[in-house]
Structures are given as structure tokens and as C-alpha cells.
Amino acid sequence: MTLDVVNTSNEKVGTVDLREETFAGPVKLDLVWESVVREQASRRRGTHMTKNRALVSGSGRKPWRQKGTGRARVGSIRTPLWRKGGTVFGPQPRSYDYALPKKVERGALKAALTARLHEGAVTVIDELRADERKTKPVAGLLKTLGATGKTLLVDVALDENFARSARNIAGVRLVASGRLTARDVMDTSRIVMTRAAIERLQEVLE
């Protein structure tokens, strides 16, 4: 499999060869699903909380004596049996993050990239750099490349000027190739990556 490499004017300046054993295999969507669910879980804030009987406001005094009143015995107005009392086994702050095997994460990224390559949603550019911090030239570059809507820009090391110029454009995200995930790849309509980035990904995913 061969992809054209274009410059900032969307003119072909070369090609990059993709290994058949890496990007020509079957797309294992089950791995993509596992990776996306894990990342979504890790992004949950997990700050939900209810008050137990120790945290509910109220006196700790026994409302009435144990015997002789004809009423049910009770030891505190904060008991979970009463209205406005504490909650039993309620949710507490926690992390929903969990780990997947590295092979599963790599397989998910490989499957996601393979699917987007077959869809023709990947554009390979020679470099993503900017001489100055201005949004207009970067927006013009994306328009020239036909990258409209949600766009993912991938490079091995992000150029600071380019990153600061692109971060104000709605729907555009920049990710270093070493931090790219299957969710990033699937949650976009267009992917623009440098030649160095796709070559680095091939080395990792082989």
C-alpha cells in the first residue's frame, strides 16, 4: 500500500510505503471497542458522592428513651431509615480507569488506522510547521488540504507555533504520534499526519 505525500499547497512531493502486514489485515472492531470504552472510563470525573450517616447534619443525641414510649426504638435522627438520613452504600469518589494489555491497545490503534486508511480519510503531509503564531495561515492550509469539520493533526513532535495557531480552530485537535489512541482516530472525520508520524506508527504497530 502506497500513500501520496503532499506539501502545504496540496501538491504531491513523494510517497510513503505502508507495510501490508500492518495495514492490510482484517479490522478487529472488538479491539477498537475495548480501547474506546477504557479511554471513556478513564475520562470520567468520578466525583459523585452521597452522605452516609456520619456526614449528614444533625444531632447525635438519642431522640427518646429506648423503652416505655410505645414508639419504635431509634438511636439517631441520622439513621438511614428516616427521611433526610444518611445513605447506605451510596456512591463515593472513585476512579473508573483500568488498564488493558499493551497488545490490545496497539491492536486497537492498528485496526482504527486501517479502517480510516481504507476510507480514504488520511492525508499525509511532509511537515506541519508555522513560522509565526497566526491562525489564518493554518486555517488556509486545512482548507487547501480539504480538511473540513473535525480534523485530527498528528506529528511526532508538535511544532509550538503551529500548535498555538491551530488550537483556536473549531473541531481541530493536535496529537503527538506517541499519544495517539484508537478513540482519537475514530472520533474525527479527517486525519492529517506527517510522513515522520506515519513512519513512526508503523514501527510501533508492526
TISE-925119 format. One record per residue: residue number from 1; residue in three letters; chain; x, y, z of N, C-alpha, C in turn. Coordinates in Angstrom, 3 decimals, always signed. Example, Ala and Ser with C-alpha at 12.3 -4.5 7.8 and 13.67 -1.06 7.14 Angstrom:
REM TISE-925119
{pt 1; Ala; A; {+13.190; -5.690; +7.800}; {+12.300; -4.500; +7.800}; {+13.200; -3.300; +7.800}} {pt 2; Ser; A; {+12.850; -2.250; +7.080}; {+13.670; -1.060; +7.140}; {+12.900; +0.030; +7.870}} 
//
This chain:
REM TISE-925119
{pt 1; Met; A; {+0.848; -1.182; +0.000}; {+0.000; +0.000; +0.000}; {+0.889; +1.240; +0.000}} {pt 2; Thr; A; {+0.568; +2.187; -0.876}; {+1.353; +3.406; -1.008}; {+0.446; +4.621; -0.862}} {pt 3; Leu; A; {+0.906; +5.605; -0.097}; {+0.169; +6.845; +0.066}; {+0.986; +8.001; -0.483}} {pt 4; Asp; A; {+0.295; +8.946; -1.107}; {+0.965; +10.143; -1.613}; {+1.276; +11.085; -0.456}} {pt 5; Val; A; {+2.427; +11.736; -0.545}; {+2.816; +12.765; +0.421}; {+2.696; +14.112; -0.273}} {pt 6; Val; A; {+1.961; +15.026; +0.345}; {+1.728; +16.334; -0.258}; {+2.412; +17.414; +0.580}} {pt 7; Asn; A; {+2.526; +18.601; -0.027}; {+3.083; +19.741; +0.704}; {+1.954; +20.662; +1.134}} {pt 8; Thr; A; {+2.293; +21.833; +1.617}; {+1.278; +22.755; +2.116}; {+0.376; +23.287; +1.009}} {pt 9; Ser; A; {+0.771; +23.116; -0.247}; {-0.069; +23.539; -1.375}; {-0.881; +22.386; -1.938}} {pt 10; Asn; A; {-0.872; +21.257; -1.236}; {-1.587; +20.049; -1.656}; {-1.059; +19.506; -2.979}} {pt 11; Glu; A; {+0.244; +19.645; -3.169}; {+0.911; +19.108; -4.360}; {+1.738; +17.899; -3.961}} {pt 12; Lys; A; {+1.701; +16.868; -4.768}; {+2.418; +15.630; -4.458}; {+3.920; +15.872; -4.516}} {pt 13; Val; A; {+4.593; +15.492; -3.433}; {+6.044; +15.664; -3.368}; {+6.754; +14.343; -3.096}} {pt 14; Gly; A; {+5.993; +13.250; -2.995}; {+6.608; +11.951; -2.750}; {+5.564; +10.928; -2.354}} {pt 15; Thr; A; {+6.050; +9.780; -1.929}; {+5.153; +8.715; -1.483}; {+5.728; +8.069; -0.230}} {pt 16; Val; A; {+4.868; +7.387; +0.480}; {+5.287; +6.631; +1.659}; {+4.701; +5.233; +1.538}} {pt 17; Asp; A; {+5.542; +4.232; +1.766}; {+5.113; +2.838; +1.658}; {+4.614; +2.338; +3.006}} {pt 18; Leu; A; {+3.446; +1.705; +2.981}; {+2.874; +1.117; +4.183}; {+2.990; -0.402; +4.102}} {pt 19; Arg; A; {+3.380; -1.009; +5.213}; {+3.557; -2.454; +5.226}; {+2.206; -3.153; +5.125}} {pt 20; Glu; A; {+2.149; -4.135; +4.243}; {+0.902; -4.879; +4.063}; {+0.524; -5.633; +5.337}} {pt 21; Glu; A; {+1.526; -6.154; +6.037}; {+1.221; -6.935; +7.229}; {+0.698; -6.065; +8.375}} {pt 22; Thr; A; {+0.914; -4.746; +8.267}; {+0.448; -3.839; +9.319}; {-0.919; -3.258; +9.018}} {pt 23; Phe; A; {-1.134; -2.813; +7.795}; {-2.360; -2.086; +7.466}; {-3.253; -2.780; +6.442}} {pt 24; Ala; A; {-2.970; -4.021; +6.106}; {-3.804; -4.707; +5.131}; {-4.584; -5.872; +5.739}} {pt 25; Gly; A; {-4.444; -6.059; +7.036}; {-5.134; -7.166; +7.694}; {-6.584; -6.830; +7.990}} {pt 26; Pro; A; {-7.306; -7.762; +8.601}; {-8.715; -7.525; +8.963}; {-8.829; -6.469; +10.059}} {pt 27; Val; A; {-9.903; -5.722; +10.014}; {-10.157; -4.675; +11.001}; {-10.884; -5.293; +12.197}} {pt 28; Lys; A; {-10.206; -5.385; +13.322}; {-10.786; -6.002; +14.515}; {-11.495; -4.935; +15.339}} {pt 29; Leu; A; {-12.782; -4.760; +15.053}; {-13.555; -3.719; +15.713}; {-13.758; -3.996; +17.197}} {pt 30; Asp; A; {-13.666; -5.253; +17.611}; {-13.825; -5.546; +19.033}; {-12.693; -4.932; +19.847}} {pt 31; Leu; A; {-11.472; -4.893; +19.279}; {-10.358; -4.258; +19.980}; {-10.559; -2.748; +20.058}} {pt 32; Val; A; {-11.076; -2.175; +18.978}; {-11.347; -0.737; +18.980}; {-12.370; -0.405; +20.063}} {pt 33; Trp; A; {-13.405; -1.229; +20.153}; {-14.446; -1.003; +21.156}; {-13.864; -1.049; +22.562}} {pt 34; Glu; A; {-13.036; -2.048; +22.846}; {-12.442; -2.173; +24.179}; {-11.580; -0.962; +24.521}} {pt 35; Ser; A; {-10.794; -0.505; +23.548}; {-9.911; +0.630; +23.790}; {-10.708; +1.914; +24.009}} {pt 36; Val; A; {-11.746; +2.123; +23.212}; {-12.557; +3.337; +23.351}; {-13.290; +3.346; +24.688}} {pt 37; Val; A; {-13.851; +2.213; +25.091}; {-14.562; +2.141; +26.370}; {-13.599; +2.416; +27.526}} {pt 38; Arg; A; {-12.382; +1.869; +27.453}; {-11.411; +2.107; +28.521}; {-11.050; +3.588; +28.605}} {pt 39; Glu; A; {-10.836; +4.230; +27.466}; {-10.466; +5.651; +27.497}; {-11.626; +6.508; +27.992}} {pt 40; Gln; A; {-12.846; +6.171; +27.575}; {-14.001; +6.916; +28.055}; {-14.144; +6.761; +29.567}} {pt 41; Ala; A; {-13.893; +5.562; +30.066}; {-13.981; +5.329; +31.509}; {-12.924; +6.138; +32.258}} {pt 42; Ser; A; {-11.719; +6.223; +31.697}; {-10.649; +6.960; +32.366}; {-10.920; +8.450; +32.407}} {pt 43; Arg; A; {-11.798; +8.936; +31.512}; {-12.102; +10.363; +31.477}; {-13.237; +10.752; +32.413}} {pt 44; Arg; A; {-13.891; +9.782; +33.024}; {-14.956; +10.097; +33.962}; {-14.375; +10.798; +35.187}} {pt 45; Arg; A; {-15.049; +11.828; +35.645}; {-14.544; +12.576; +36.796}; {-14.632; +11.754; +38.069}} {pt 46; Gly; A; {-15.683; +10.995; +38.215}; {-15.824; +10.147; +39.397}; {-15.966; +10.920; +40.691}} {pt 47; Thr; A; {-16.583; +12.107; +40.629}; {-16.706; +12.940; +41.826}; {-18.083; +12.823; +42.484}} {pt 48; His; A; {-18.947; +11.936; +41.990}; {-20.273; +11.776; +42.574}; {-20.149; +11.200; +43.998}} {pt 49; Met; A; {-21.034; +11.692; +44.876}; {-20.913; +11.295; +46.276}; {-22.236; +11.500; +46.990}} {pt 50; Thr; A; {-22.571; +10.608; +47.893}; {-23.709; +10.787; +48.786}; {-23.210; +10.768; +50.227}} {pt 51; Lys; A; {-23.992; +11.333; +51.127}; {-23.592; +11.401; +52.523}; {-24.095; +10.177; +53.288}} {pt 52; Asn; A; {-23.215; +9.561; +54.030}; {-23.633; +8.478; +54.918}; {-24.064; +9.075; +56.263}} {pt 53; Arg; A; {-24.419; +8.242; +57.210}; {-24.958; +8.757; +58.473}; {-23.918; +9.533; +59.266}} {pt 54; Ala; A; {-22.652; +9.330; +58.964}; {-21.620; +10.079; +59.677}; {-21.471; +11.498; +59.131}} {pt 55; Leu; A; {-21.899; +11.725; +57.878}; {-21.717; +13.026; +57.240}; {-22.974; +13.882; +57.230}} {pt 56; Val; A; {-24.138; +13.267; +57.472}; {-25.385; +14.029; +57.471}; {-25.432; +14.945; +58.697}} {pt 57; Ser; A; {-25.914; +16.175; +58.476}; {-26.035; +17.130; +59.577}; {-27.158; +16.703; +60.533}} {pt 58; Gly; A; {-26.934; +16.904; +61.785}; {-27.964; +16.567; +62.769}; {-27.338; +16.134; +64.082}} {pt 59; Ser; A; {-28.149; +16.139; +65.117}; {-27.665; +15.782; +66.441}; {-27.387; +14.288; +66.539}} {pt 60; Gly; A; {-26.484; +13.927; +67.404}; {-26.214; +12.526; +67.662}; {-26.939; +12.015; +68.897}} {pt 61; Arg; A; {-27.761; +12.889; +69.463}; {-28.470; +12.509; +70.679}; {-29.592; +11.524; +70.360}} {pt 62; Lys; A; {-29.834; +10.611; +71.252}; {-30.932; +9.654; +71.080}; {-32.266; +10.407; +71.197}} {pt 63; Pro; A; {-33.156; +10.321; +70.174}; {-34.383; +11.131; +70.172}; {-35.270; +10.892; +71.388}} {pt 64; Trp; A; {-35.435; +9.667; +71.801}; {-36.217; +9.355; +73.006}; {-35.665; +8.092; +73.639}} {pt 65; Arg; A; {-36.136; +7.812; +74.847}; {-35.566; +6.676; +75.569}; {-35.933; +5.363; +74.874}} {pt 66; Gln; A; {-35.179; +4.343; +75.181}; {-35.293; +3.071; +74.470}; {-36.657; +2.402; +74.706}} {pt 67; Lys; A; {-37.142; +2.429; +75.919}; {-38.371; +1.697; +76.246}; {-39.409; +2.613; +76.893}} {pt 68; Gly; A; {-40.658; +2.162; +76.850}; {-41.704; +2.816; +77.600}; {-42.491; +3.873; +76.852}} {pt 69; Thr; A; {-42.110; +4.223; +75.637}; {-42.830; +5.264; +74.896}; {-43.869; +4.683; +73.950}} {pt 70; Gly; A; {-43.777; +3.402; +73.632}; {-44.673; +2.795; +72.665}; {-44.255; +3.032; +71.225}} {pt 71; Arg; A; {-43.185; +3.720; +71.034}; {-42.683; +4.007; +69.678}; {-41.515; +3.073; +69.356}} {pt 72; Ala; A; {-41.214; +3.002; +68.084}; {-40.093; +2.152; +67.674}; {-38.787; +2.707; +68.226}} {pt 73; Arg; A; {-37.894; +1.813; +68.590}; {-36.616; +2.243; +69.138}; {-35.766; +2.880; +68.033}} {pt 74; Val; A; {-35.054; +3.914; +68.349}; {-34.179; +4.604; +67.397}; {-33.036; +5.235; +68.169}} {pt 75; Gly; A; {-31.870; +5.263; +67.545}; {-30.696; +5.773; +68.247}; {-30.212; +7.118; +67.748}} {pt 76; Ser; A; {-30.637; +7.529; +66.538}; {-30.154; +8.794; +65.984}; {-31.109; +9.272; +64.901}} {pt 77; Ile; A; {-31.237; +10.586; +64.770}; {-32.091; +11.122; +63.706}; {-31.407; +11.008; +62.344}} {pt 78; Arg; A; {-30.134; +10.617; +62.360}; {-29.402; +10.472; +61.104}; {-29.458; +9.043; +60.553}} {pt 79; Thr; A; {-30.269; +8.219; +61.123}; {-30.385; +6.837; +60.660}; {-30.871; +6.786; +59.211}} {pt 80; Pro; A; {-30.385; +5.883; +58.416}; {-30.832; +5.769; +57.020}; {-32.313; +5.432; +56.882}} {pt 81; Leu; A; {-32.951; +4.954; +57.949}; {-34.370; +4.609; +57.877}; {-35.265; +5.850; +57.890}} {pt 82; Trp; A; {-34.722; +6.976; +58.286}; {-35.519; +8.194; +58.388}; {-35.293; +9.089; +57.164}} {pt 83; Arg; A; {-36.309; +9.898; +56.891}; {-36.191; +10.901; +55.838}; {-35.063; +11.871; +56.184}} {pt 84; Lys; A; {-34.277; +12.224; +55.197}; {-33.109; +13.095; +55.333}; {-31.984; +12.443; +56.127}} {pt 85; Gly; A; {-32.074; +11.132; +56.304}; {-30.990; +10.424; +56.965}; {-29.873; +10.100; +55.983}} {pt 86; Gly; A; {-28.867; +9.384; +56.470}; {-27.736; +9.026; +55.618}; {-28.106; +7.974; +54.585}} {pt 87; Thr; A; {-27.269; +7.860; +53.558}; {-27.466; +6.868; +52.505}; {-26.567; +5.664; +52.773}} {pt 88; Val; A; {-27.142; +4.479; +52.619}; {-26.382; +3.255; +52.846}; {-25.712; +2.815; +51.542}} {pt 89; Phe; A; {-24.424; +2.603; +51.572}; {-23.663; +2.114; +50.423}; {-23.854; +2.999; +49.185}} {pt 90; Gly; A; {-23.915; +4.307; +49.398}; {-24.055; +5.231; +48.277}; {-22.748; +5.393; +47.520}} {pt 91; Pro; A; {-22.795; +6.014; +46.326}; {-21.572; +6.210; +45.539}; {-20.594; +7.142; +46.231}} {pt 92; Gln; A; {-19.333; +6.857; +46.114}; {-18.268; +7.650; +46.702}; {-17.263; +8.007; +45.606}} {pt 93; Pro; A; {-16.488; +9.076; +45.775}; {-15.486; +9.439; +44.761}; {-14.564; +8.271; +44.448}} {pt 94; Arg; A; {-14.371; +8.024; +43.160}; {-13.528; +6.900; +42.746}; {-13.044; +7.137; +41.326}} {pt 95; Ser; A; {-12.043; +6.398; +40.934}; {-11.539; +6.439; +39.570}; {-12.076; +5.231; +38.808}} {pt 96; Tyr; A; {-12.576; +5.487; +37.602}; {-13.089; +4.409; +36.768}; {-12.032; +3.882; +35.796}} {pt 97; Asp; A; {-10.825; +4.376; +35.916}; {-9.767; +3.969; +34.994}; {-9.350; +2.521; +35.258}} {pt 98; Tyr; A; {-9.008; +1.831; +34.206}; {-8.455; +0.483; +34.321}; {-7.506; +0.261; +33.152}} {pt 99; Ala; A; {-6.693; -0.740; +33.261}; {-5.646; -0.972; +32.270}; {-6.030; -2.101; +31.326}} {pt 100; Leu; A; {-5.616; -1.952; +30.071}; {-5.729; -3.014; +29.077}; {-4.323; -3.478; +28.699}} {pt 101; Pro; A; {-4.170; -4.711; +28.270}; {-2.854; -5.153; +27.804}; {-2.348; -4.267; +26.661}} {pt 102; Lys; A; {-1.043; -4.067; +26.622}; {-0.462; -3.210; +25.584}; {-0.764; -3.748; +24.183}} {pt 103; Lys; A; {-0.827; -5.060; +24.057}; {-1.119; -5.627; +22.742}; {-2.534; -5.275; +22.281}} {pt 104; Val; A; {-3.446; -5.208; +23.237}; {-4.822; -4.834; +22.893}; {-4.867; -3.378; +22.439}} {pt 105; Glu; A; {-4.178; -2.479; +23.150}; {-4.167; -1.072; +22.777}; {-3.518; -0.872; +21.406}} {pt 106; Arg; A; {-2.402; -1.558; +21.167}; {-1.745; -1.429; +19.864}; {-2.612; -2.018; +18.756}} {pt 107; Gly; A; {-3.250; -3.166; +19.040}; {-4.134; -3.769; +18.045}; {-5.318; -2.888; +17.727}} {pt 108; Ala; A; {-5.849; -2.185; +18.739}; {-6.973; -1.281; +18.524}; {-6.558; -0.099; +17.666}} {pt 109; Leu; A; {-5.384; +0.466; +17.945}; {-4.900; +1.593; +17.144}; {-4.633; +1.162; +15.704}} {pt 110; Lys; A; {-4.056; -0.026; +15.550}; {-3.809; -0.544; +14.200}; {-5.118; -0.733; +13.439}} {pt 111; Ala; A; {-6.125; -1.300; +14.098}; {-7.414; -1.521; +13.447}; {-8.083; -0.208; +13.075}} {pt 112; Ala; A; {-8.003; +0.776; +13.973}; {-8.625; +2.072; +13.693}; {-7.946; +2.768; +12.521}} {pt 113; Leu; A; {-6.619; +2.762; +12.500}; {-5.894; +3.384; +11.384}; {-6.171; +2.665; +10.070}} {pt 114; Thr; A; {-6.230; +1.334; +10.127}; {-6.522; +0.563; +8.912}; {-7.890; +0.927; +8.359}} {pt 115; Ala; A; {-8.873; +1.044; +9.232}; {-10.222; +1.392; +8.793}; {-10.251; +2.771; +8.154}} {pt 116; Arg; A; {-9.573; +3.753; +8.765}; {-9.592; +5.101; +8.211}; {-8.795; +5.199; +6.916}} {pt 117; Leu; A; {-7.725; +4.397; +6.795}; {-6.964; +4.367; +5.545}; {-7.818; +3.820; +4.405}} {pt 118; His; A; {-8.576; +2.757; +4.682}; {-9.445; +2.187; +3.653}; {-10.562; +3.150; +3.269}} {pt 119; Glu; A; {-10.951; +4.017; +4.194}; {-11.988; +5.009; +3.889}; {-11.433; +6.208; +3.129}} {pt 120; Gly; A; {-10.108; +6.299; +3.027}; {-9.505; +7.446; +2.362}; {-9.554; +8.717; +3.186}} {pt 121; Ala; A; {-9.580; +8.565; +4.507}; {-9.719; +9.725; +5.392}; {-8.375; +10.235; +5.904}} {pt 122; Val; A; {-7.268; +9.668; +5.412}; {-5.945; +10.042; +5.908}; {-5.181; +10.792; +4.823}} {pt 123; Thr; A; {-4.648; +11.943; +5.185}; {-3.790; +12.721; +4.307}; {-2.399; +12.803; +4.918}} {pt 124; Val; A; {-1.382; +12.510; +4.130}; {-0.003; +12.556; +4.614}; {+0.664; +13.810; +4.052}} {pt 125; Ile; A; {+1.208; +14.630; +4.935}; {+1.862; +15.875; +4.549}; {+3.327; +15.812; +4.953}} {pt 126; Asp; A; {+4.157; +16.580; +4.263}; {+5.598; +16.492; +4.540}; {+5.949; +17.052; +5.916}} {pt 127; Glu; A; {+5.276; +18.141; +6.343}; {+5.537; +18.683; +7.671}; {+4.390; +19.583; +8.100}} {pt 128; Leu; A; {+4.273; +19.749; +9.406}; {+3.277; +20.657; +9.985}; {+4.024; +21.681; +10.820}} {pt 129; Arg; A; {+4.367; +22.789; +10.189}; {+5.137; +23.815; +10.873}; {+4.610; +25.200; +10.503}} {pt 130; Ala; A; {+4.867; +26.150; +11.378}; {+4.461; +27.532; +11.142}; {+5.578; +28.457; +11.603}} {pt 131; Asp; A; {+5.829; +29.490; +10.802}; {+6.887; +30.437; +11.139}; {+6.439; +31.432; +12.197}} {pt 132; Glu; A; {+5.125; +31.670; +12.284}; {+4.607; +32.620; +13.252}; {+3.288; +32.120; +13.820}} {pt 133; Arg; A; {+2.880; +32.677; +14.935}; {+1.663; +32.238; +15.597}; {+0.470; +33.014; +15.053}} {pt 134; Lys; A; {-0.060; +32.543; +13.940}; {-1.243; +33.148; +13.341}; {-2.193; +32.049; +12.893}} {pt 135; Thr; A; {-3.460; +32.218; +13.220}; {-4.447; +31.183; +12.923}; {-4.813; +31.146; +11.448}} {pt 136; Lys; A; {-4.842; +32.293; +10.797}; {-5.322; +32.369; +9.420}; {-4.534; +31.478; +8.457}} {pt 137; Pro; A; {-3.182; +31.477; +8.471}; {-2.447; +30.584; +7.556}; {-2.741; +29.102; +7.797}} {pt 138; Val; A; {-2.898; +28.703; +9.065}; {-3.183; +27.297; +9.363}; {-4.581; +26.930; +8.879}} {pt 139; Ala; A; {-5.545; +27.823; +9.071}; {-6.900; +27.576; +8.571}; {-6.897; +27.467; +7.051}} {pt 140; Gly; A; {-6.090; +28.301; +6.394}; {-5.977; +28.211; +4.939}; {-5.349; +26.904; +4.493}} {pt 141; Leu; A; {-4.357; +26.417; +5.256}; {-3.726; +25.140; +4.939}; {-4.727; +24.002; +5.011}} {pt 142; Leu; A; {-5.521; +23.960; +6.078}; {-6.509; +22.893; +6.224}; {-7.550; +22.952; +5.112}} {pt 143; Lys; A; {-7.939; +24.152; +4.719}; {-8.904; +24.288; +3.627}; {-8.318; +23.788; +2.322}} {pt 144; Thr; A; {-7.035; +24.077; +2.101}; {-6.358; +23.597; +0.884}; {-6.283; +22.075; +0.853}} {pt 145; Leu; A; {-6.078; +21.467; +2.019}; {-5.992; +20.001; +2.104}; {-7.365; +19.337; +2.089}} {pt 146; Gly; A; {-8.425; +20.123; +2.127}; {-9.777; +19.552; +2.136}; {-10.169; +19.002; +3.491}} {pt 147; Ala; A; {-9.505; +19.484; +4.538}; {-9.795; +19.012; +5.894}; {-10.806; +19.956; +6.536}} {pt 148; Thr; A; {-12.067; +19.620; +6.404}; {-13.125; +20.431; +6.996}; {-13.808; +19.637; +8.108}} {pt 149; Gly; A; {-14.464; +20.348; +9.012}; {-15.119; +19.672; +10.122}; {-14.097; +19.206; +11.153}} {pt 150; Lys; A; {-14.385; +18.084; +11.799}; {-13.499; +17.554; +12.834}; {-12.238; +17.007; +12.181}} {pt 151; Thr; A; {-11.100; +17.570; +12.543}; {-9.824; +17.195; +11.929}; {-8.810; +16.877; +13.015}} {pt 152; Leu; A; {-8.064; +15.813; +12.794}; {-7.015; +15.391; +13.715}; {-5.665; +15.589; +13.046}} {pt 153; Leu; A; {-4.791; +16.345; +13.690}; {-3.447; +16.604; +13.181}; {-2.453; +15.816; +14.016}} {pt 154; Val; A; {-1.612; +15.025; +13.360}; {-0.693; +14.131; +14.072}; {+0.730; +14.389; +13.596}} {pt 155; Asp; A; {+1.629; +14.568; +14.538}; {+3.046; +14.723; +14.232}; {+3.844; +14.030; +15.329}} {pt 156; Val; A; {+5.095; +13.739; +15.055}; {+5.935; +13.084; +16.058}; {+6.168; +14.030; +17.235}} {pt 157; Ala; A; {+6.583; +15.251; +16.929}; {+6.754; +16.298; +17.942}; {+6.049; +17.541; +17.426}} {pt 158; Leu; A; {+5.086; +18.036; +18.176}; {+4.273; +19.156; +17.716}; {+5.088; +20.444; +17.710}} {pt 159; Asp; A; {+5.026; +21.162; +16.595}; {+5.655; +22.471; +16.495}; {+4.853; +23.470; +17.324}} {pt 160; Glu; A; {+5.520; +24.202; +18.212}; {+4.809; +25.074; +19.153}; {+4.029; +26.167; +18.440}} {pt 161; Asn; A; {+4.648; +26.805; +17.438}; {+3.948; +27.858; +16.703}; {+2.715; +27.314; +15.992}} {pt 162; Phe; A; {+2.859; +26.148; +15.374}; {+1.735; +25.552; +14.652}; {+0.631; +25.140; +15.631}} {pt 163; Ala; A; {+1.023; +24.559; +16.756}; {+0.034; +24.117; +17.736}; {-0.745; +25.294; +18.298}} {pt 164; Arg; A; {-0.070; +26.391; +18.615}; {-0.758; +27.566; +19.143}; {-1.630; +28.229; +18.091}} {pt 165; Ser; A; {-1.240; +28.105; +16.837}; {-2.036; +28.710; +15.770}; {-3.283; +27.894; +15.467}} {pt 166; Ala; A; {-3.204; +26.568; +15.634}; {-4.321; +25.695; +15.250}; {-5.315; +25.469; +16.367}} {pt 167; Arg; A; {-4.944; +25.742; +17.611}; {-5.815; +25.376; +18.722}; {-7.069; +26.238; +18.805}} {pt 168; Asn; A; {-7.096; +27.370; +18.080}; {-8.282; +28.223; +18.092}; {-9.292; +27.837; +17.022}} {pt 169; Ile; A; {-8.965; +26.895; +16.166}; {-9.856; +26.498; +15.080}; {-10.812; +25.435; +15.609}} {pt 170; Ala; A; {-12.098; +25.676; +15.436}; {-13.118; +24.751; +15.952}; {-13.001; +23.395; +15.270}} {pt 171; Gly; A; {-13.041; +22.337; +16.081}; {-13.024; +20.976; +15.553}; {-11.657; +20.415; +15.254}} {pt 172; Val; A; {-10.596; +21.196; +15.479}; {-9.230; +20.753; +15.162}; {-8.518; +20.339; +16.440}} {pt 173; Arg; A; {-7.918; +19.154; +16.412}; {-7.144; +18.657; +17.558}; {-5.758; +18.254; +17.090}} {pt 174; Leu; A; {-4.760; +18.494; +17.936}; {-3.388; +18.107; +17.645}; {-2.949; +17.055; +18.645}} {pt 175; Val; A; {-2.365; +15.968; +18.136}; {-1.926; +14.872; +18.995}; {-0.549; +14.407; +18.530}} {pt 176; Ala; A; {+0.347; +14.191; +19.468}; {+1.635; +13.598; +19.132}; {+1.437; +12.117; +18.832}} {pt 177; Ser; A; {+2.225; +11.584; +17.902}; {+2.040; +10.194; +17.476}; {+2.201; +9.216; +18.635}} {pt 178; Gly; A; {+3.029; +9.559; +19.617}; {+3.234; +8.681; +20.758}; {+2.046; +8.632; +21.709}} {pt 179; Arg; A; {+1.114; +9.581; +21.594}; {-0.054; +9.620; +22.466}; {-1.352; +9.350; +21.702}} {pt 180; Leu; A; {-1.241; +8.927; +20.466}; {-2.416; +8.673; +19.639}; {-3.137; +7.410; +20.113}} {pt 181; Thr; A; {-4.463; +7.479; +20.189}; {-5.271; +6.340; +20.610}; {-6.319; +6.017; +19.553}} {pt 182; Ala; A; {-6.940; +4.854; +19.699}; {-7.984; +4.445; +18.763}; {-9.169; +5.409; +18.822}} {pt 183; Arg; A; {-9.477; +5.930; +19.997}; {-10.590; +6.882; +20.119}; {-10.306; +8.147; +19.328}} {pt 184; Asp; A; {-9.058; +8.646; +19.380}; {-8.693; +9.830; +18.604}; {-8.927; +9.605; +17.113}} {pt 185; Val; A; {-8.533; +8.430; +16.636}; {-8.626; +8.126; +15.212}; {-10.073; +7.993; +14.760}} {pt 186; Met; A; {-10.900; +7.360; +15.581}; {-12.289; +7.115; +15.177}; {-13.180; +8.333; +15.383}} {pt 187; Asp; A; {-12.800; +9.214; +16.293}; {-13.650; +10.361; +16.618}; {-13.255; +11.588; +15.801}} {pt 188; Thr; A; {-13.100; +11.436; +14.504}; {-12.763; +12.551; +13.631}; {-13.181; +12.198; +12.213}} {pt 189; Ser; A; {-13.360; +13.217; +11.402}; {-13.750; +12.969; +10.014}; {-12.553; +13.000; +9.066}} {pt 190; Arg; A; {-11.468; +13.644; +9.488}; {-10.285; +13.738; +8.629}; {-9.028; +13.677; +9.476}} {pt 191; Ile; A; {-8.021; +12.965; +8.999}; {-6.748; +12.841; +9.708}; {-5.641; +13.368; +8.804}} {pt 192; Val; A; {-4.881; +14.312; +9.309}; {-3.717; +14.842; +8.589}; {-2.496; +14.533; +9.444}} {pt 193; Met; A; {-1.596; +13.716; +8.913}; {-0.399; +13.357; +9.672}; {+0.840; +13.515; +8.807}} {pt 194; Thr; A; {+1.935; +13.769; +9.466}; {+3.184; +13.957; +8.744}; {+3.768; +12.606; +8.326}} {pt 195; Arg; A; {+4.696; +12.675; +7.369}; {+5.380; +11.448; +6.948}; {+6.119; +10.808; +8.112}} {pt 196; Ala; A; {+6.766; +11.632; +8.925}; {+7.507; +11.100; +10.071}; {+6.573; +10.401; +11.047}} {pt 197; Ala; A; {+5.367; +10.937; +11.229}; {+4.426; +10.353; +12.182}; {+3.948; +8.982; +11.726}} {pt 198; Ile; A; {+3.589; +8.849; +10.460}; {+3.075; +7.551; +9.995}; {+4.190; +6.520; +9.945}} {pt 199; Glu; A; {+5.418; +6.952; +9.671}; {+6.541; +6.012; +9.699}; {+6.825; +5.552; +11.126}} {pt 200; Arg; A; {+6.707; +6.462; +12.092}; {+6.910; +6.094; +13.493}; {+5.820; +5.123; +13.956}} {pt 201; Leu; A; {+4.591; +5.375; +13.538}; {+3.483; +4.486; +13.922}; {+3.674; +3.092; +13.333}} {pt 202; Gln; A; {+4.215; +3.035; +12.121}; {+4.475; +1.712; +11.525}; {+5.462; +0.927; +12.358}} {pt 203; Glu; A; {+6.485; +1.594; +12.851}; {+7.483; +0.907; +13.674}; {+6.872; +0.375; +14.977}} {pt 204; Val; A; {+5.954; +1.155; +15.551}; {+5.349; +0.760; +16.826}; {+4.336; -0.369; +16.624}} {pt 205; Leu; A; {+3.583; -0.324; +15.530}; {+2.472; -1.244; +15.322}; {+2.840; -2.501; +14.565}} {pt 206; Glu; A; {+4.065; -2.646; +14.132}; {+4.417; -3.835; +13.345}; {+4.405; -5.104; +14.188}} 
//
